[in-house]
Amino acid sequence: MTQIGGLDIAQARTSLKPWTAVAPAISADEYQQRTERARALLREQQVDAVLITAGTSLRYFTGVAWGASERLVGMLLTASGDPIVICPGFEVGSLTAVLRIPADVRLWEEHDNPQQLVADAMRERGAGSLALDPAAPYVVAERLRAVLGGKPLSDASAIVDGCRMCKSQAELALMKQATAMTLQVHRLAAGLMREGISRTELVRFIDDAHRALGADNGSTFCIVQFGQATAYPHGIPGEQYLAEDELVLIDTGCTVQGYHSDITRTYIFGRANAEQQRIWELEQAAQRAAFEAIRPGVHCETVDAAARAVVERAGLGPDYRLPGIPHRTGHGCGLSIHETPYLVRGDQTELRPGMCCSNEPMIVVPDRFGVRLEDHFYVTQEGAAWFTPPSPAIDQPFA
């Protein structure tokens, strides 16, 4: 039975029911474990306090899923005592509704300097040095320097990444749900392929499908490209219409309780020519080689090198030269769609159980076409496990 085409939009929509295998939310115990892990890393880094500002790390530690704005919202964690959450006074009701940890909430009014609240809290707790969320805006860092009275201000990457890189079983369950949902959306989208279908129609369907299955906010992103446009890793603007014997590249994802999916499928609509077939199979082999290189203790850059070796042996590249692989083999994923670690030359992070990354060593033939197969994996004690099974063939995108 064909996986590409043969499905109309009405049939596809009948398959869209709310997801039943819903992963549990992060528990109060797990939030407490995150706090204690951060405190242990504070001690390792010989820092007295860490300030986490609005964004995915604040969500990780507190459950507060607010984006950054010009108003400072954050969590100050010191060696002891409840975390201190700093928030605009008029937002206290909204904060209380989403805060998932016991906290000392300190409010500021619109004319106040919230950075001064941080300095005052540090003084109360006897904290002499501060590590700042690496995602904090530069202006926050400068305003903190102005009120800290010369106290050291450093980068909190080692603390934040040290907590977030290795996912718990609860986090893996949320990511498994998100990836399973996106794979189902991919299956339905592939079934909709027909000559003349527009990328806009597919993008809208994919967003609607993610919403119908129960994703947080529909698609977090969606790249749909046909034919020559597949040679651009993140696509090109403008409308496109599918023609017979063109490659289709769809890269999309969603979130479930903030945790991301991110899957790419490339396949042929019609019949592949010899060059399309050769490059597709080379991409499959590079993805497989990267996966087989994964095990605890291996450096991230080694995984990237394994994928590139396959392509270079076939006469492509080397390095980022085209035709070949124009970008890194993969990126970490979790509450952020791109996060530490990265499968790229120079990243000597040692893989550890619970780390999650994409595996997507895309091959581009300039001005003609590109092939990207992207699935995510998590590191296990023995090696790695896929979140989603890789594509078997250019005309069979799903196992």
Phi, psi and chi 1 to 4 in degrees:
 res  aa     phi    psi   chi1   chi2   chi3   chi4
   1 MET       -  132.7 -178.5  177.4  177.2      -
   2 THR   -69.5  144.6 -177.9      -      -      -
   3 GLN  -100.5   -9.4  -63.8  178.9  -14.1      -
   4 ILE  -116.8  112.5  -56.0  165.9      -      -
   5 GLY    85.1  175.7      -      -      -      -
   6 GLY    88.6    1.7      -      -      -      -
   7 LEU  -120.2  131.4 -170.3   66.6      -      -
   8 ASP   -96.0  168.4   65.0   36.8      -      -
   9 ILE   -62.7  -36.7 -164.4   79.1      -      -
  10 ALA   -64.9  -42.6      -      -      -      -
  11 GLN   -63.0  -41.9  -67.9  171.0  -37.9      -
  12 ALA   -61.9  -41.6      -      -      -      -
  13 ARG   -68.1  -27.7  -68.3 -169.9 -175.0  -78.1
  14 THR   -67.1  -19.7   62.8      -      -      -
  15 SER   -84.4   -4.6  -58.9      -      -      -
  16 LEU   -95.5   97.8  -63.8  171.9      -      -
  17 LYS  -122.7  150.8  -58.5  -71.9 -167.5  -59.9
  18 PRO   -52.6  136.7  -26.7   35.9      -      -
  19 TRP   -61.5  132.2 -155.0 -103.8      -      -
  20 THR   -95.1  -30.2   55.0      -      -      -
  21 ALA   -86.8   71.7      -      -      -      -
  22 VAL   -84.3  126.9  175.9      -      -      -
  23 ALA   -74.3  143.8      -      -      -      -
  24 PRO   -66.8  155.1   -7.2   16.4      -      -
  25 ALA   -70.0  161.2      -      -      -      -
  26 ILE   -63.1  131.9  -58.7  -60.8      -      -
  27 SER   -83.5  163.8   68.3      -      -      -
  28 ALA   -61.0  -38.2      -      -      -      -
  29 ASP   -61.2  -39.9  -76.6  -12.1      -      -
  30 GLU   -68.2  -38.9 -177.8  154.7  -27.0      -
  31 TYR   -59.7  -39.7  -79.9  114.5      -      -
  32 GLN   -64.5  -41.1 -179.0   61.7   34.2      -
  33 GLN   -61.3  -37.6  -69.0  165.2   13.1      -
  34 ARG   -63.9  -42.8  -66.4  173.3  178.1 -177.1
  35 THR   -60.4  -45.7  -62.2      -      -      -
  36 GLU   -68.2  -35.0  -65.7  -50.0  -45.0      -
  37 ARG   -63.7  -43.2  171.4   63.7  176.7  156.6
  38 ALA   -62.0  -38.9      -      -      -      -
  39 ARG   -64.9  -38.7  -76.9 -166.3  166.1  122.4
  40 ALA   -63.2  -38.4      -      -      -      -
  41 LEU   -72.0  -31.9  -69.7  169.0      -      -
  42 LEU   -56.7  -45.9  -82.5  176.5      -      -
  43 ARG   -64.1  -43.2  -67.9 -169.9  -67.7  -89.2
  44 GLU   -60.0  -39.8  -77.1 -175.8   19.0      -
  45 GLN   -84.2   -3.9  -62.2  -63.1  -47.4      -
  46 GLN    56.3   47.7  -61.9 -177.7  -24.2      -
  47 VAL  -120.7  145.4  177.9      -      -      -
  48 ASP   -88.1  -26.3  -62.4  -33.3      -      -
  49 ALA  -154.7  156.7      -      -      -      -
  50 VAL  -132.1  138.7   60.8      -      -      -
  51 LEU  -111.9  120.6  179.2   66.8      -      -
  52 ILE  -106.1  123.2  -56.1  -63.2      -      -
  53 THR   -98.9  171.9   54.5      -      -      -
  54 ALA   -56.0  139.0      -      -      -      -
  55 GLY   143.3 -163.1      -      -      -      -
  56 THR   -67.5  -30.9   53.2      -      -      -
  57 SER   -71.9  -35.3  -70.7      -      -      -
  58 LEU   -63.3  -40.0 -172.7   66.3      -      -
  59 ARG   -61.7  -41.4 -177.3  170.6 -166.7  169.8
  60 TYR   -58.7  -43.9  178.2   84.2      -      -
  61 PHE   -88.3  -26.0  -72.9  110.0      -      -
  62 THR  -126.0  -15.4   69.9      -      -      -
  63 GLY    85.2   -2.3      -      -      -      -
  64 VAL   -85.9  107.8  177.5      -      -      -
  65 ALA   -95.0   54.3      -      -      -      -
  66 TRP  -100.8  140.9  -66.5   -1.3      -      -
  67 GLY   -81.6  162.5      -      -      -      -
  68 ALA   -72.6  145.1      -      -      -      -
  69 SER  -142.4 -171.0   76.0      -      -      -
  70 GLU   -71.4  -14.6   77.5  -79.6    7.6      -
  71 ARG   -92.2  126.1  -65.3 -175.8  174.3   99.1
  72 LEU   -71.2  124.3  179.8   64.9      -      -
  73 VAL  -128.3  132.5  177.3      -      -      -
  74 GLY  -168.1  172.5      -      -      -      -
  75 MET  -120.7  124.9  178.6 -163.3   76.3      -
  76 LEU  -101.8  120.1 -179.2   71.3      -      -
  77 LEU  -112.6  127.6 -176.3   68.0      -      -
  78 THR  -117.1 -178.8   55.3      -      -      -
  79 ALA   -63.3  -27.0      -      -      -      -
  80 SER  -149.5  168.0   60.3      -      -      -
  81 GLY    87.4  161.0      -      -      -      -
  82 ASP   -60.4  147.0  -78.5  -16.0      -      -
  83 PRO   -55.9  146.0  -23.1   33.0      -      -
  84 ILE  -102.0  121.2  -63.6  168.5      -      -
  85 VAL  -104.3  124.5  173.0      -      -      -
  86 ILE  -105.7  130.2  -66.4  163.8      -      -
  87 CYS  -153.7  146.6  175.3      -      -      -
  88 PRO   -59.0  141.2  -22.7   32.6      -      -
  89 GLY   -58.2  -37.5      -      -      -      -
  90 PHE   -74.0   -9.7   72.5   91.4      -      -
  91 GLU   -97.2    4.8  -63.6  -83.0   30.5      -
  92 VAL   -62.1  -36.0   65.6      -      -      -
  93 GLY   -65.3  -44.3      -      -      -      -
  94 SER   -64.7  -37.9  -60.8      -      -      -
  95 LEU   -63.3  -47.7  176.7   73.4      -      -
  96 THR   -58.3  -33.8  -58.2      -      -      -
  97 ALA   -69.5  -22.8      -      -      -      -
  98 VAL  -118.7  -11.9  -65.2      -      -      -
  99 LEU   -68.4  127.5 -172.5   61.0      -      -
 100 ARG  -109.5    8.6  -65.1  -69.7  176.5  -98.4
 101 ILE  -130.5  153.7   62.9  169.1      -      -
 102 PRO   -65.8  131.8  -13.0   25.9      -      -
 103 ALA  -151.6  153.6      -      -      -      -
 104 ASP   -90.0  102.9  176.2   -0.5      -      -
 105 VAL   -87.6  125.9  176.1      -      -      -
 106 ARG  -121.8  127.5  -58.4 -163.9 -178.8 -176.0
 107 LEU  -107.2  150.8  -54.0  175.5      -      -
 108 TRP  -132.6  150.4   58.0  -84.6      -      -
 109 GLU   -96.5  167.4  -57.7  -59.7  -16.6      -
 110 GLU   -59.5  -27.8  -68.2  -79.2   66.5      -
 111 HIS   -90.1   -4.7   62.9  -79.4      -      -
 112 ASP   -81.8  165.1  -68.9  -29.0      -      -
 113 ASN  -102.6  102.7  177.0    0.0      -      -
 114 PRO   -66.4  -24.7   22.2  -32.3      -      -
 115 GLN   -61.6  -29.1  -79.2   74.3 -152.2      -
 116 GLN   -66.9  -33.0 -171.3   62.0   52.8      -
 117 LEU   -60.8  -38.9  -76.6 -178.5      -      -
 118 VAL   -63.4  -47.2  176.6      -      -      -
 119 ALA   -62.5  -41.5      -      -      -      -
 120 ASP   -64.6  -42.2  -67.3  -16.0      -      -
 121 ALA   -65.4  -39.4      -      -      -      -
 122 MET   -62.5  -41.0  -72.6  178.6   60.6      -
 123 ARG   -62.8  -43.6 -168.4  176.4  -55.6  109.7
 124 GLU   -60.9  -39.2  -70.1  172.9   24.1      -
 125 ARG   -89.5    1.9  -62.4  -84.7  179.3   96.5
 126 GLY    70.0   28.8      -      -      -      -
 127 ALA   -90.4  123.2      -      -      -      -
 128 GLY  -100.0  -10.9      -      -      -      -
 129 SER  -142.3  152.7   56.3      -      -      -
 130 LEU  -133.5  134.3  177.5   66.4      -      -
 131 ALA  -104.5  135.7      -      -      -      -
 132 LEU  -110.7  136.3  179.1   60.6      -      -
 133 ASP   -42.1  125.4 -172.4  -19.6      -      -
 134 PRO   -64.1  -18.3   20.6  -31.8      -      -
 135 ALA   -89.2   -0.6      -      -      -      -
 136 ALA   -66.6  143.0      -      -      -      -
 137 PRO   -61.9  150.6  -20.4   31.4      -      -
 138 TYR   -56.2  -37.9  176.0   77.4      -      -
 139 VAL   -63.4  -32.8   67.8      -      -      -
 140 VAL   -64.9  -44.1  171.0      -      -      -
 141 ALA   -59.8  -44.3      -      -      -      -
 142 GLU   -66.8  -39.0  -71.7  -56.7  -67.4      -
 143 ARG   -69.9  -31.4  -71.4  172.2  179.5  172.6
 144 LEU   -67.7  -43.8  -77.7  168.4      -      -
 145 ARG   -56.5  -35.8  -69.2 -174.9 -159.9  -80.0
 146 ALA   -68.5  -23.7      -      -      -      -
 147 VAL  -110.4   -8.6  -61.1      -      -      -
 148 LEU   -83.3   -6.5  -73.8  177.2      -      -
 149 GLY    61.8   37.4      -      -      -      -
 150 GLY    88.1   -1.7      -      -      -      -
 151 LYS   -64.9  144.0  -68.4  178.9  179.5  177.4
 152 PRO   -62.3  138.2  -21.7   32.7      -      -
 153 LEU  -123.9  122.7  179.9   64.7      -      -
 154 SER  -131.2  174.7   60.2      -      -      -
 155 ASP   -82.6  128.9  177.4    8.8      -      -
 156 ALA   -92.5   15.8      -      -      -      -
 157 SER   -55.6  -42.2  -69.4      -      -      -
 158 ALA   -63.3  -31.9      -      -      -      -
 159 ILE   -77.7  -49.1  -62.2  165.0      -      -
 160 VAL   -64.4  -51.2  171.5      -      -      -
 161 ASP   -66.4  -35.0  -65.6  -18.4      -      -
 162 GLY   -62.3  -27.8      -      -      -      -
 163 CYS   -84.9  -43.3  -70.6      -      -      -
 164 ARG   -88.8  -22.3  -71.6 -177.9   53.2 -179.5
 165 MET   -63.5  -42.5  -86.9 -163.3  -60.4      -
 166 CYS   -97.6  115.9  -64.9      -      -      -
 167 LYS   -82.3  145.3  -86.0   55.4  177.9 -178.8
 168 SER   -79.0  172.4   67.7      -      -      -
 169 GLN   -62.0  -35.3  -69.8  -58.6  -49.3      -
 170 ALA   -66.7  -40.4      -      -      -      -
 171 GLU   -66.5  -42.6  -69.2  177.0  -70.2      -
 172 LEU   -60.6  -37.8  -67.9  176.5      -      -
 173 ALA   -64.0  -39.9      -      -      -      -
 174 LEU   -66.4  -39.7  -69.7  165.2      -      -
 175 MET   -70.2  -34.5  -65.7  178.7   70.0      -
 176 LYS   -63.7  -40.1  -73.3  175.3 -177.6  177.7
 177 GLN   -64.1  -47.3 -179.8 -175.1  -22.5      -
 178 ALA   -61.2  -43.5      -      -      -      -
 179 THR   -70.3  -36.4   52.0      -      -      -
 180 ALA   -64.0  -39.8      -      -      -      -
 181 MET   -64.4  -45.3  -70.2  164.8   60.9      -
 182 THR   -66.5  -36.5  -68.5      -      -      -
 183 LEU   -62.8  -38.8 -169.2   63.3      -      -
 184 GLN   -64.2  -39.6  173.8   64.7    2.0      -
 185 VAL   -62.7  -42.2  171.4      -      -      -
 186 HIS   -58.7  -44.0  -95.1  -68.5      -      -
 187 ARG   -58.2  -45.9  -72.0  179.5 -176.1  -83.4
 188 LEU   -67.6  -40.6  -66.6  171.3      -      -
 189 ALA   -62.2  -40.1      -      -      -      -
 190 ALA   -62.4  -38.0      -      -      -      -
 191 GLY   -64.9  -23.5      -      -      -      -
 192 LEU   -81.3   -8.5  -67.4  176.6      -      -
 193 MET   -60.9  131.9  -64.9  -57.4  154.8      -
 194 ARG  -153.8  156.7   66.6  177.5 -169.9  -81.2
 195 GLU   -61.5  129.8 -169.6  166.6    5.5      -
 196 GLY    92.1   -7.9      -      -      -      -
 197 ILE   -63.4  142.8 -165.7  170.3      -      -
 198 SER   -94.6  155.4   69.7      -      -      -
 199 ARG   -64.1  -34.2   63.3  175.0  -61.0  -85.5
 200 THR   -61.6  -43.1  -63.0      -      -      -
 201 GLU   -61.4  -40.8 -177.8  176.5  -13.0      -
 202 LEU   -69.8  -42.2  -74.2  165.5      -      -
 203 VAL   -59.6  -43.0  168.6      -      -      -
 204 ARG   -65.8  -42.2  -72.8  174.7  177.4  166.7
 205 PHE   -62.6  -44.5  170.9   79.4      -      -
 206 ILE   -61.4  -41.4  -71.2  166.7      -      -
 207 ASP   -63.9  -47.4 -177.2   62.7      -      -
 208 ASP   -60.2  -40.1  -70.7  -15.8      -      -
 209 ALA   -66.2  -43.1      -      -      -      -
 210 HIS   -59.4  -42.3  -86.7  130.8      -      -
 211 ARG   -62.9  -44.6  -69.7  179.3 -168.9  -82.5
 212 ALA   -63.8  -34.1      -      -      -      -
 213 LEU   -76.2  -17.8  -68.1  177.6      -      -
 214 GLY   112.3   16.6      -      -      -      -
 215 ALA   -62.4  158.5      -      -      -      -
 216 ASP   -56.6  -48.8  -66.3  -21.2      -      -
 217 ASN  -146.5   48.9  -65.9  -65.8      -      -
 218 GLY    66.9 -148.5      -      -      -      -
 219 SER   -75.0  136.3  -57.9      -      -      -
 220 THR   -76.6  -26.3   50.6      -      -      -
 221 PHE  -164.0  162.6   70.2   98.2      -      -
 222 CYS  -158.1  118.3 -173.0      -      -      -
 223 ILE  -111.1  121.5  -61.6  167.9      -      -
 224 VAL  -124.5  122.7  175.1      -      -      -
 225 GLN  -137.9  145.5  -57.8  -69.1  -44.4      -
 226 PHE  -122.0  146.1  -55.2  140.6      -      -
 227 GLY    57.1 -128.7      -      -      -      -
 228 GLN   -59.7  -30.7 -176.3 -175.2    9.2      -
 229 ALA   -62.8  -21.1      -      -      -      -
 230 THR   -67.3  -12.5   61.9      -      -      -
 231 ALA   -75.0   -5.9      -      -      -      -
 232 TYR  -106.6  113.4  -60.4   87.6      -      -
 233 PRO   -51.4  -38.8  -31.1   37.7      -      -
 234 HIS  -113.0   21.1  -73.0  159.7      -      -
 235 GLY    83.4  174.1      -      -      -      -
 236 ILE  -130.5  152.7   53.1  175.9      -      -
 237 PRO   -74.0  167.7   27.2  -34.1      -      -
 238 GLY   102.1  158.2      -      -      -      -
 239 GLU   -73.4  148.4 -171.2   59.6  -79.4      -
 240 GLN  -136.9  150.7  -61.7  168.2   33.5      -
 241 TYR  -129.6  133.9  -60.7   91.1      -      -
 242 LEU   -73.9  134.4 -177.5   60.4      -      -
 243 ALA  -116.9  159.5      -      -      -      -
 244 GLU   -59.1  139.6 -170.6   75.6   16.2      -
 245 ASP    68.2   22.9  -59.8  -25.4      -      -
 246 GLU   -97.8  150.3  -78.5 -170.5  -33.3      -
 247 LEU   -76.5  147.1  -74.5  172.9      -      -
 248 VAL  -116.8  129.6  175.3      -      -      -
 249 LEU  -122.4  121.4 -173.9  154.8      -      -
 250 ILE  -126.4  124.6  -61.1  179.5      -      -
 251 ASP  -125.4  116.4 -176.7   -3.8      -      -
 252 THR  -153.5  169.3 -170.8      -      -      -
 253 GLY  -168.0  176.4      -      -      -      -
 254 CYS  -146.4 -178.6   69.2      -      -      -
 255 THR  -126.4  148.7   58.7      -      -      -
 256 VAL  -126.0  114.4  171.6      -      -      -
 257 GLN    50.5   38.3  -63.4 -177.1   46.4      -
 258 GLY    91.0  -14.3      -      -      -      -
 259 TYR   -90.6  134.5  -74.9   86.0      -      -
 260 HIS   -91.0  150.6  -76.7  -92.0      -      -
 261 SER  -113.9  160.6   61.8      -      -      -
 262 ASP  -166.1  100.6  177.5    8.9      -      -
 263 ILE  -130.8  136.5  -59.0  172.5      -      -
 264 THR  -120.2  136.9  -52.8      -      -      -
 265 ARG  -125.7  136.8  -70.6  -70.2  177.1  -94.4
 266 THR  -125.7  129.3  -54.8      -      -      -
 267 TYR  -153.3  168.9   43.5   86.1      -      -
 268 ILE   -98.2  136.6 -168.1   70.7      -      -
 269 PHE  -100.5   98.6  175.4   71.6      -      -
 270 GLY   115.1 -130.3      -      -      -      -
 271 ARG  -120.4  129.0 -173.6 -177.8  -65.5  -97.1
 272 ALA   -77.2  142.2      -      -      -      -
 273 ASN   -85.1  176.4   62.6   37.9      -      -
 274 ALA   -63.4  -38.4      -      -      -      -
 275 GLU   -71.6  -41.4 -176.3   67.3   -3.7      -
 276 GLN   -59.4  -43.9  -69.8  168.3  -26.6      -
 277 GLN   -62.7  -44.6 -175.5   75.8   44.4      -
 278 ARG   -63.2  -46.2 -177.2  179.7   80.0   88.9
 279 ILE   -68.4  -38.8  -65.1  -62.2      -      -
 280 TRP   -60.9  -45.7 -165.4   97.1      -      -
 281 GLU   -67.3  -32.6  -69.9  176.8   -3.0      -
 282 LEU   -67.3  -41.2 -167.3   57.2      -      -
 283 GLU   -61.0  -43.6  166.2   74.8   -1.6      -
 284 GLN   -59.8  -42.9 -178.1 -171.1   46.3      -
 285 ALA   -66.6  -37.9      -      -      -      -
 286 ALA   -67.0  -41.6      -      -      -      -
 287 GLN   -62.5  -41.7 -172.1 -167.0   42.7      -
 288 ARG   -65.8  -41.2 -176.5 -174.0  -52.4  116.2
 289 ALA   -63.8  -40.2      -      -      -      -
 290 ALA   -61.5  -45.0      -      -      -      -
 291 PHE   -62.0  -41.8 -176.7   79.7      -      -
 292 GLU   -70.6  -18.4  -69.9  173.2   -8.1      -
 293 ALA   -81.6   -9.8      -      -      -      -
 294 ILE   -83.2  129.4  -61.6  157.4      -      -
 295 ARG  -167.0  158.0   59.8 -173.4 -177.9  -83.2
 296 PRO   -55.9  136.9  -26.4   36.0      -      -
 297 GLY    94.2  -17.7      -      -      -      -
 298 VAL   -73.5  140.3  166.6      -      -      -
 299 HIS   -74.6  145.3  -67.2  160.6      -      -
 300 CYS   -54.9  -40.3  -74.4      -      -      -
 301 GLU   -64.9  -24.1   65.0  177.7    2.2      -
 302 THR   -66.3  -35.3  -59.1      -      -      -
 303 VAL   -67.2  -42.9 -179.7      -      -      -
 304 ASP   -60.5  -44.0 -179.4   69.0      -      -
 305 ALA   -63.0  -35.0      -      -      -      -
 306 ALA   -64.3  -41.2      -      -      -      -
 307 ALA   -67.1  -43.4      -      -      -      -
 308 ARG   -66.6  -32.9  -69.4 -179.1 -174.1  -78.8
 309 ALA   -61.3  -38.8      -      -      -      -
 310 VAL   -61.6  -46.3  170.3      -      -      -
 311 VAL   -69.4  -39.6  172.2      -      -      -
 312 GLU   -69.1  -34.7  -70.7  172.6   13.7      -
 313 ARG   -62.5  -26.6  -77.3 -163.9  -62.0  -90.5
 314 ALA   -86.4    3.8      -      -      -      -
 315 GLY    92.9    9.9      -      -      -      -
 316 LEU  -100.7  162.7  -82.7   63.1      -      -
 317 GLY    78.5 -142.2      -      -      -      -
 318 PRO   -80.5 -175.5   32.4  -35.8      -      -
 319 ASP    55.7 -128.5  -61.6  -38.4      -      -
 320 TYR  -101.6   13.0  -58.2  106.1      -      -
 321 ARG   -71.2  148.2  -63.3  176.3 -160.7  167.4
 322 LEU  -112.1  147.1  -59.1 -179.1      -      -
 323 PRO   -66.3  140.1   19.4  -27.9      -      -
 324 GLY   162.5 -155.9      -      -      -      -
 325 ILE   -97.9  114.5  -59.3  174.2      -      -
 326 PRO   -85.9   -9.0   32.1  -35.3      -      -
 327 HIS  -146.8  177.7   57.2   61.6      -      -
 328 ARG   -58.9  161.5   65.0 -164.7  174.7 -155.1
 329 THR   -75.0  -29.8  -67.7      -      -      -
 330 GLY  -170.7  169.8      -      -      -      -
 331 HIS  -136.8  151.1   56.6   82.6      -      -
 332 GLY   -64.5  160.0      -      -      -      -
 333 CYS  -150.6  149.0 -169.1      -      -      -
 334 GLY   178.0 -117.4      -      -      -      -
 335 LEU   -71.6  -22.3  -79.5  172.3      -      -
 336 SER  -108.7  143.6  -60.2      -      -      -
 337 ILE   -70.4  -30.4 -166.0  164.3      -      -
 338 HIS  -123.5  118.2  -71.5 -175.9      -      -
 339 GLU  -150.7  168.5   61.4 -178.6   48.5      -
 340 THR   -59.9  141.5  -56.3      -      -      -
 341 PRO   -93.7  177.5   35.8  -36.8      -      -
 342 TYR  -124.9  137.3  -64.3   94.0      -      -
 343 LEU   -87.7   86.6  -52.9 -179.1      -      -
 344 VAL  -155.5  151.2   66.4      -      -      -
 345 ARG   -55.1  132.3 -177.3 -170.5  -52.6  158.5
 346 GLY   100.1  -18.5      -      -      -      -
 347 ASP   -89.0  104.0 -169.1  -28.9      -      -
 348 GLN   -97.8   19.8  -63.6 -170.7   -1.0      -
 349 THR   -57.8  132.2  -56.0      -      -      -
 350 GLU   -82.4  128.8  -70.4 -171.4    3.8      -
 351 LEU   -64.7  138.8  -67.3  171.4      -      -
 352 ARG  -134.1  153.5  -57.5 -159.8  -54.3  -88.0
 353 PRO   -54.0  135.0  -29.5   37.3      -      -
 354 GLY    99.1  -16.2      -      -      -      -
 355 MET   -68.3  142.9  -72.8 -176.7  175.7      -
 356 CYS  -126.9  131.5  -57.5      -      -      -
 357 CYS  -144.5  159.1  -68.2      -      -      -
 358 SER   -80.6  157.2   69.1      -      -      -
 359 ASN  -130.3  101.5 -177.3  -11.1      -      -
 360 GLU  -150.7   63.7   48.3  173.9  -36.9      -
 361 PRO   -77.7   74.3   30.8  -35.0      -      -
 362 MET   -57.5  142.5 -179.1  179.7 -170.6      -
 363 ILE  -112.1  129.1  -60.2  175.7      -      -
 364 VAL  -118.1  130.6  168.4      -      -      -
 365 VAL  -106.8  105.0 -179.1      -      -      -
 366 PRO   -54.0  138.1  -22.8   32.7      -      -
 367 ASP    65.5    5.9  -58.2  -40.6      -      -
 368 ARG  -122.0  -62.6  -65.4 -178.8   59.2 -164.4
 369 PHE  -170.4  168.0   64.3   89.2      -      -
 370 GLY  -139.0  156.3      -      -      -      -
 371 VAL  -130.0  121.1  178.2      -      -      -
 372 ARG  -126.4  124.2 -179.9  163.1   68.4 -112.4
 373 LEU  -112.9  118.1  -57.9  175.4      -      -
 374 GLU  -127.8  117.6  177.9 -175.2   11.5      -
 375 ASP  -131.1  156.9  -62.9  -82.4      -      -
 376 HIS  -106.6  153.5  -73.3 -131.8      -      -
 377 PHE  -131.7  163.2   65.3   85.6      -      -
 378 TYR  -126.6  143.4   55.5   97.6      -      -
 379 VAL   -76.8  136.4 -178.5      -      -      -
 380 THR  -115.3  178.5   68.0      -      -      -
 381 GLN   -63.9  -29.5  -65.4  -70.6  -11.3      -
 382 GLU   -96.3  -23.7  -66.2   75.7   31.2      -
 383 GLY   172.3 -103.1      -      -      -      -
 384 ALA  -151.6  159.6      -      -      -      -
 385 ALA  -132.2  140.7      -      -      -      -
 386 TRP   -77.3  142.9  -69.5  112.6      -      -
 387 PHE   -75.5  -37.8  -78.5  103.4      -      -
 388 THR  -134.6  142.0   46.1      -      -      -
 389 PRO   -70.0  136.7   21.5  -29.8      -      -
 390 PRO   -65.2  164.9  -20.4   32.4      -      -
 391 SER   -70.7  136.4  -69.1      -      -      -
 392 PRO   -80.8  -34.3  -14.9   30.0      -      -
 393 ALA  -157.4  162.8      -      -      -      -
 394 ILE   -63.0  -26.6 -166.0  170.2      -      -
 395 ASP  -108.8   11.5   57.5   -4.6      -      -
 396 GLN  -140.1   83.8 -174.8 -174.2  -11.5      -
 397 PRO   -70.9  -13.3   17.9  -26.1      -      -
 398 PHE  -128.3  137.0  -49.0  104.6      -      -
 399 ALA   -67.6      -      -      -      -      -
